[in-house]
Amino acid sequence: MSANELALRFSTAPAEQLIGVLSVYEVKEALREEIEDDVMGEIWQEHKFEMDAVEEQAEEAERRASEHGDAAAALGTAIKQALKFLPDGEAKNILVDAIEDNQGYGRDPL
């Protein structure tokens, strides 16, 4: 095997340059490796886009959950303070204010 053949065998030269210099098997292996690298790169990039999208959705869900938790804590605190420290009329006003400050929470009684 000549120095050129040896250099080509272990080089990063495109498989097309190996045709006619190395054996068919070695050229086939070089082509397989090139294609495998390309395909794996594309697959990884696709999965990376998907992982980024899922991560973004998870962060958004976490943010919304945190907002709901904050609203629930504020409403719970308002209820406790209103019932513990105030007469009935004032308690009702504070509870109404708390509901108005946290629109979208609470249900109408059946």
GROMACS elastic network, one bead per residue, 0.5 to 0.9 nm:
[ bonds ]
;  ai    aj funct       b0    kb
    1     4     6  0.82069   500
    1     5     6  0.61774   500
    1     6     6  0.66403   500
    2     5     6  0.52154   500
    2     6     6  0.62429   500
    2     7     6  0.85520   500
    3     6     6  0.50474   500
    3     7     6  0.59819   500
    3     8     6  0.85325   500
    4     7     6  0.50083   500
    4     8     6  0.60724   500
    4     9     6  0.85060   500
    4    21     6  0.87622   500
    5     8     6  0.51096   500
    5     9     6  0.60574   500
    5    10     6  0.88275   500
    5    18     6  0.85940   500
    5    21     6  0.64738   500
    5    22     6  0.66921   500
    6     9     6  0.51048   500
    6    10     6  0.65816   500
    6    11     6  0.85374   500
    7    10     6  0.55607   500
    7    11     6  0.59092   500
    8    12     6  0.77225   500
    8    13     6  0.67936   500
    8    17     6  0.83318   500
    8    18     6  0.68459   500
    8    21     6  0.82970   500
    8    22     6  0.81075   500
    9    12     6  0.84515   500
    9    13     6  0.86606   500
    9    18     6  0.78503   500
    9    22     6  0.73315   500
    9    26     6  0.78029   500
    9    30     6  0.88493   500
   10    13     6  0.86029   500
   11    14     6  0.87370   500
   12    15     6  0.85656   500
   13    16     6  0.81614   500
   13    17     6  0.65851   500
   13    18     6  0.76486   500
   14    17     6  0.57083   500
   14    18     6  0.72610   500
   14    30     6  0.78761   500
   14    31     6  0.80566   500
   14    34     6  0.79446   500
   15    18     6  0.52020   500
   15    19     6  0.69610   500
   15    27     6  0.59700   500
   15    28     6  0.80008   500
   15    29     6  0.86733   500
   15    30     6  0.54494   500
   15    31     6  0.54385   500
   15    34     6  0.76980   500
   16    19     6  0.55598   500
   16    27     6  0.78723   500
   16    31     6  0.81497   500
   17    20     6  0.81253   500
   17    21     6  0.78989   500
   17    27     6  0.89472   500
   18    21     6  0.53319   500
   18    22     6  0.56780   500
   18    23     6  0.83995   500
   18    26     6  0.81994   500
   18    27     6  0.59589   500
   18    30     6  0.83503   500
   19    22     6  0.62979   500
   19    23     6  0.77621   500
   19    24     6  0.74452   500
   19    27     6  0.62382   500
   20    23     6  0.73506   500
   20    24     6  0.81273   500
   20    27     6  0.88246   500
   21    27     6  0.88291   500
   22    25     6  0.81214   500
   22    26     6  0.61289   500
   22    27     6  0.64314   500
   23    26     6  0.52421   500
   23    27     6  0.62874   500
   23    28     6  0.85378   500
   24    27     6  0.51049   500
   24    28     6  0.59878   500
   24    29     6  0.85560   500
   25    29     6  0.61398   500
   25    30     6  0.86082   500
   26    29     6  0.50482   500
   26    30     6  0.61546   500
   26    31     6  0.86147   500
   27    30     6  0.50463   500
   27    31     6  0.61780   500
   27    32     6  0.85431   500
   28    31     6  0.51190   500
   28    32     6  0.60897   500
   28    33     6  0.86223   500
   29    33     6  0.61467   500
   29    34     6  0.86188   500
   30    33     6  0.51508   500
   30    34     6  0.62415   500
   30    35     6  0.86781   500
   31    34     6  0.50916   500
   31    35     6  0.61288   500
   31    36     6  0.83791   500
   32    35     6  0.52234   500
   32    36     6  0.58911   500
   32    37     6  0.84702   500
   33    37     6  0.60207   500
   33    38     6  0.85597   500
   34    37     6  0.52001   500
   34    38     6  0.62558   500
   34    39     6  0.86537   500
   35    38     6  0.50556   500
   35    39     6  0.60256   500
   35    40     6  0.83959   500
   36    39     6  0.51696   500
   36    40     6  0.59232   500
   36    41     6  0.83687   500
   37    40     6  0.52005   500
   37    41     6  0.60253   500
   37    42     6  0.86389   500
   38    41     6  0.51299   500
   38    42     6  0.62852   500
   38    43     6  0.86619   500
   39    42     6  0.51223   500
   39    43     6  0.60880   500
   39    44     6  0.84755   500
   40    43     6  0.50237   500
   40    44     6  0.59445   500
   40    45     6  0.84532   500
   41    44     6  0.51432   500
   41    45     6  0.61431   500
   41    46     6  0.86536   500
   42    45     6  0.50848   500
   42    46     6  0.62011   500
   42    47     6  0.86321   500
   43    46     6  0.50946   500
   43    47     6  0.61662   500
   43    48     6  0.84453   500
   44    47     6  0.51121   500
   44    48     6  0.59427   500
   44    49     6  0.86296   500
   45    49     6  0.62738   500
   45    50     6  0.86667   500
   46    49     6  0.52185   500
   46    50     6  0.63451   500
   46    51     6  0.86320   500
   47    51     6  0.59298   500
   47    52     6  0.84182   500
   48    52     6  0.60246   500
   48    53     6  0.85262   500
   49    52     6  0.51341   500
   49    53     6  0.62127   500
   49    54     6  0.86942   500
   50    53     6  0.50971   500
   50    54     6  0.61925   500
   50    55     6  0.85192   500
   51    54     6  0.51191   500
   51    55     6  0.60091   500
   51    56     6  0.85105   500
   52    55     6  0.50486   500
   52    56     6  0.61238   500
   52    57     6  0.86562   500
   53    56     6  0.50832   500
   53    57     6  0.62598   500
   53    58     6  0.86518   500
   54    57     6  0.50300   500
   54    58     6  0.61173   500
   54    59     6  0.85999   500
   55    58     6  0.50415   500
   55    59     6  0.61756   500
   55    60     6  0.86264   500
   56    59     6  0.51362   500
   56    60     6  0.62504   500
   56    61     6  0.86805   500
   57    60     6  0.50896   500
   57    61     6  0.61746   500
   57    62     6  0.85664   500
   58    61     6  0.50571   500
   58    62     6  0.60738   500
   58    63     6  0.85580   500
   59    62     6  0.50127   500
   59    63     6  0.61339   500
   59    64     6  0.86557   500
   60    63     6  0.50510   500
   60    64     6  0.62378   500
   60    65     6  0.85793   500
   61    64     6  0.51152   500
   61    65     6  0.60718   500
   61    66     6  0.85375   500
   62    65     6  0.50328   500
   62    66     6  0.61144   500
   62    67     6  0.86431   500
   63    66     6  0.51034   500
   63    67     6  0.63055   500
   63    68     6  0.87434   500
   64    67     6  0.50354   500
   64    68     6  0.62344   500
   64    69     6  0.85766   500
   65    68     6  0.50532   500
   65    69     6  0.60947   500
   65    70     6  0.85888   500
   66    70     6  0.61433   500
   66    71     6  0.86218   500
   67    70     6  0.50970   500
   67    71     6  0.62318   500
   67    72     6  0.86072   500
   68    71     6  0.51047   500
   68    72     6  0.60909   500
   68    73     6  0.85493   500
   68   105     6  0.88612   500
   69    72     6  0.50614   500
   69    73     6  0.60895   500
   69    74     6  0.85564   500
   70    73     6  0.51215   500
   70    74     6  0.61556   500
   70    75     6  0.86367   500
   71    74     6  0.50619   500
   71    75     6  0.61396   500
   71    76     6  0.84977   500
   71   101     6  0.89615   500
   71   102     6  0.63251   500
   71   105     6  0.80963   500
   72    75     6  0.51426   500
   72    76     6  0.60087   500
   72    77     6  0.85076   500
   72   102     6  0.88029   500
   72   105     6  0.83392   500
   73    76     6  0.50542   500
   73    77     6  0.60515   500
   73    78     6  0.85212   500
   74    77     6  0.51787   500
   74    78     6  0.61448   500
   74    79     6  0.86528   500
   74    98     6  0.76005   500
   74   102     6  0.84572   500
   75    78     6  0.50717   500
   75    79     6  0.61699   500
   75    80     6  0.86436   500
   75    95     6  0.79288   500
   75    98     6  0.60382   500
   75    99     6  0.72400   500
   75   102     6  0.78332   500
   76    79     6  0.51635   500
   76    80     6  0.61991   500
   76    81     6  0.86237   500
   77    80     6  0.51536   500
   77    81     6  0.60868   500
   77    82     6  0.83806   500
   78    81     6  0.52787   500
   78    82     6  0.58873   500
   78    83     6  0.84505   500
   78    91     6  0.89023   500
   78    94     6  0.69541   500
   78    95     6  0.63908   500
   78    98     6  0.64591   500
   79    82     6  0.51810   500
   79    83     6  0.60518   500
   79    84     6  0.83722   500
   79    91     6  0.79898   500
   79    94     6  0.80539   500
   79    95     6  0.62548   500
   79    98     6  0.83863   500
   80    83     6  0.53853   500
   80    84     6  0.59074   500
   80    85     6  0.83512   500
   81    84     6  0.51606   500
   81    85     6  0.57472   500
   81    86     6  0.75412   500
   81    91     6  0.81730   500
   81    94     6  0.88802   500
   82    85     6  0.57993   500
   82    86     6  0.54607   500
   82    87     6  0.80213   500
   82    88     6  0.82283   500
   82    90     6  0.74187   500
   82    92     6  0.75230   500
   82    93     6  0.87175   500
   82    94     6  0.63412   500
   82    95     6  0.69628   500
   83    86     6  0.61375   500
   83    87     6  0.77055   500
   83    88     6  0.75612   500
   83    91     6  0.60513   500
   83    92     6  0.87964   500
   84    87     6  0.86650   500
   84    91     6  0.87803   500
   85    91     6  0.82166   500
   86    89     6  0.79991   500
   86    90     6  0.59523   500
   86    91     6  0.55323   500
   87    90     6  0.55919   500
   87    91     6  0.60347   500
   87    92     6  0.87228   500
   88    91     6  0.50107   500
   88    92     6  0.62015   500
   88    93     6  0.87905   500
   89    92     6  0.53073   500
   89    93     6  0.65481   500
   89    94     6  0.89412   500
   90    93     6  0.51000   500
   90    94     6  0.63135   500
   90    95     6  0.86553   500
   91    94     6  0.51909   500
   91    95     6  0.61695   500
   91    96     6  0.85902   500
   92    95     6  0.51017   500
   92    96     6  0.61007   500
   92    97     6  0.85761   500
   93    96     6  0.51243   500
   93    97     6  0.61781   500
   93    98     6  0.86340   500
   94    97     6  0.50293   500
   94    98     6  0.61512   500
   94    99     6  0.87112   500
   95    99     6  0.62749   500
   95   100     6  0.86158   500
   96    99     6  0.51723   500
   96   100     6  0.62037   500
   96   101     6  0.86183   500
   97   100     6  0.50340   500
   97   101     6  0.60682   500
   97   102     6  0.86535   500
   98   101     6  0.50644   500
   98   102     6  0.63209   500
   98   103     6  0.88934   500
   99   102     6  0.51539   500
   99   103     6  0.62662   500
   99   104     6  0.83504   500
   99   105     6  0.70296   500
   99   106     6  0.74771   500
  100   103     6  0.55149   500
  100   104     6  0.87712   500
  102   105     6  0.61807   500
  102   106     6  0.89426   500
  103   106     6  0.84535   500
  104   107     6  0.86538   500
  107   110     6  0.86791   500
